């Protein structure tokens, strides 16, 4: 079983594999849709994924 931290990294990696350079747009679309629904927890989760996706792209894993 993965920790929440490991899940976010796995999700970011999967988005990178599936969407490549379009990953940030995909993530932004998800955040926007969840925000419109008022899903604050969902927005927070996708923001965490976005942060990790960005770190993958910059090669700055912290």
N, C-alpha and C positions, 0 to 999 in steps of 0.2 A: 504494500500500500504506500502511495506517495504522500508526502507532506504537502500542505498547501503551497509552499515555496517551490517544491519540485514540480507540482502541477502547473504552476504559472510558467516555469521554464519549458516544460514539455509542450504547453500550448503555444508559446512563442516560437519554439522550434518547428512545430507542425504548421503554423501559419507561414513561417518563412519557406518551408518546403512546398506548401500548396500554392502560395500566392506570390512568392518572390518579392520583386520590387513593388508590387501592388499591395503588399502586406500592410503598410501604414494606412492606406485608403480603406482597406477591408476593416481594420481595427477601428478607424474613425467612424465608419458606417455603423458598426456594431454599437459603439458608445453612443452615437446619436440616436439610434433606434431605442436603446434601453433608457436613455434620458427622456425621450418623448413618452415612454411608458411609465416614467417615475420610478424606475428600478434602480435605486441608489446603490444597492449591493452589487448589482450587475455592472453598473458603471464603474464602481471601485475595482472590481475584479478585472475588467478589461483595461483599465488604466494601469494596473499592475502588469498585465500582459504587455501592454504598449511599452512600458519602461524596459522590460526585459528584451523585447524585440529590438528596441533602440540600442541596447547594450550589445546585442548580437551583431548588429550592423556596424557598430563602431569598433567592435573587438575589445570592448572594455568590460569584461565580466568582473563584477565586484561581489 
